């Protein structure tokens, strides 16, 4: 009895499942890393704002990100957005593709 053919069929059946799991791990890792970068960038933006830099110059410095600001009472709401392009086939049906990541910070503004 020839077992090589059976091993090949089993490999061909399990390969798509393995690749989907691999792509999912890559996508969620990319989303996580981008979220951490956004958190760090938000902190840098707040530090620049407290160092008396104008918001327009800060937005020019961080052109890679979408930065929105709005005034609420004595607080400035700072929203930083970025997008991640997903590589997993079919994941775009569950999550939007490109997936948008958002961080919000509130700054006390006298």
N, C-alpha and C positions, 0 to 999 in steps of 0.2 A: 504494500500500500504506500502511495506517494504522499508524504506529509508536506512537501514544499508548496504544493498548490493550496492546501488548506491554510497555511501560514500567510500566503500572499493574499488570499481572500479576507482573512481576519484583519490584516494590516490595512487593506483598502477600505474595509468597513469602519475601522476605528480612526483612521487618519483625519477625516473631516471633523469629527468630534474633538479630537486633540487640537487641531488647528483653530477651531472656534474658541476653545478654552484659552489657548495661547494668545489669540488676538484680543479676547476680553481682558486678560491680565494686562496686556500692553495698553489698551485703551484706558482702563481704570487707573493704571499707574500714571499715565500721562495726565489724566484729569486731576489726580491727587497732587502731582508735582506742580501743575499749573495753578492749582488752588493755593499751594504754599507760596509760590512766587507772587501771586496776587496779594496775599496777606503781607508779605515782606515789602512789596511795592507800596501798599497802602500805608504802612508804617513810615517808609521813606518820604512819601508825599506829605504826611502829617508833620514829620520833622521839618521838611522844607517850608511848609506853611507857617509853622511856629518860628522859623528863622526869618520871618517877614518877606518871604518870596511871594510874588503875585501868582494867583491861580493860573493865569494865562501862560506865564513862563513855565510853571510846573507842567501844564498840559503839553507845552511844546517839548519839554524834556522827555516826557513819557508818551511819545506818539504811538507806541506799540499798543497801548491800552486805551480804552474809551473811558474817559473820566467825566463824570457829571457831578455837579454840586447844586444844592438847594438849601435855602435858608429856612429854618424852623425855629421860631422864637429866638433864643440866644445861641442856638446851635447851628453849625454848618454840617449838613449831611453830605458825605463824600461817598460816591459810588464808583467803583473801579470794575470794569468788565473786560473779559478776554474770551476768545473762542478756541475750542479744540476740535480739530477735524478727526472724526472717528474712522477707524480702519476696519472694524469688524463688520462683515456683511450682515445686514438685518438688524443691527443694533440701532440704526437710524429710525426704525419703526417704534422703538421703545423710548429712546432719547432723541432729542432733535439733533440733526447733523448739519452744520457744526454745533457742538454742545457749548452753550454759553455759561461761563462761570462768573459769578458776581460776588464782590465783597462790599460791605457797607460799614462806614465808620462815622461816628458823630464827634465833631470837634466843638469845644466850647469857644464861641466867638463873641467877644464883648461888644 
